[in-house]
Amino acid sequence: MAKKTLRTLIGASLLAAASLVQAEETRVVAITQIVEHPALDAAHQGVKDELAERGYIVGQNLRLMHESAQGNSAIASQIARKFVGESPDVIVAIATPSAQTVAAAARNVPVVFSAVTDPVAAKLVKSWEAPGGNMTGVSDMLPIEQHLDMLQRIMPDAKRIGTVYNPGEANAAALIELLEERLAARDMQLVKGAATRTSEVLGAARSLVGKVDAIYLTTDNTVISAAEAVISVGERSKIPVFAADTATVERGAVAALGFNYYNHGRQTGAMVVRILEGAGTADMPVETMEELDLFVNPEAGKRMGITLSEDLIQDAKEVVKSGK
């Protein structure tokens, strides 16, 4: 009887130990990012902070990997294949090019994308409501109508709007088509400057001088990585530069009406946690951001030849003060 009791106690102890190990199982999350710039860096930080707040602590029960492709699609493909070989529990792909390379490499690993404008157009999911595969995430689809309202509020006489974009980036090209359509409906014209790499952004911005009343930048990663080049052209040529993301206002754009990419990352991180806890991607709808914040930079406006009205400044969530 004593031996049986001892065996029972040992068995129960082993079972408890096994349960404890299982409870403390280390989960693996890999984050791939197409390039480093303030908006995408904020999204990356938001993912990490959300995981930590939900109890996934690096060094305790979480192994976290992160690599940036530095704007190079070939490197992004290498990172995707490397991460798939690590068999993580979830891959987080920040921005459309990284999401597309992961989609090509990861067939059986759950993927959550972040900062992807149109996941259907990018062929990442079947639909917004029912992704239907191993990928879902959070979209940063731009509220272009509200952006144009903001631009016209500041520059009511503007008719020719310039933009710099990468025609080789699927979502960037889709946004330009939408922008051109919305401008035409307002009897306004879009003037485009193409840049397939960051080194071409300055030349593309210079090509707009003398042709446009203002410049509007979307969330095109190639261009935003070199936003200072466009801003410098705007300052020298007295062409106001507006942006789709608020982080670019802190870098010298006049104004932006956008959402907080850190919060975007937190929302992405919450989706990752749901998958770590057993949810599937196929029927997890793609999410969007709803809250928009107005950021203005009056000093940048003066450098580009305009003065922001007091009522606009009063309406802003944040007034950026930057001097040169």
Buried (B, 14 or more C-beta within 10 A) or exposed (E): EEEEEEEEEEEEEEEEEEEEEEEEEEBBBBBBBBBBBBBBBBBBBBBBBBBBEBEBEEEEEBBBBBBBBEBBBEBBBBBBBBBBEEEBBBBBBBBBBBBBBBBEBBEEBBBBBBBBBBBBBBEBBBEBEBBEBBBBBBBBBBBBEEBBEBBBBBBEEBEBBBBBBBBBBBBBBBBBEBBBEBBEEBEBBBBBBBBBEBEBBBBBBBBBBEEBBBBBBBBBBBBBBBBBBBBBBBBEBEBBBBBBBBBBBBBBBBBBBBBBBBBBBBBBBBBBBBBBEEBEBBEBEBBBBEEBBBBBBBBBBEBBEBEBEEEBBEEBEEBBEEEE
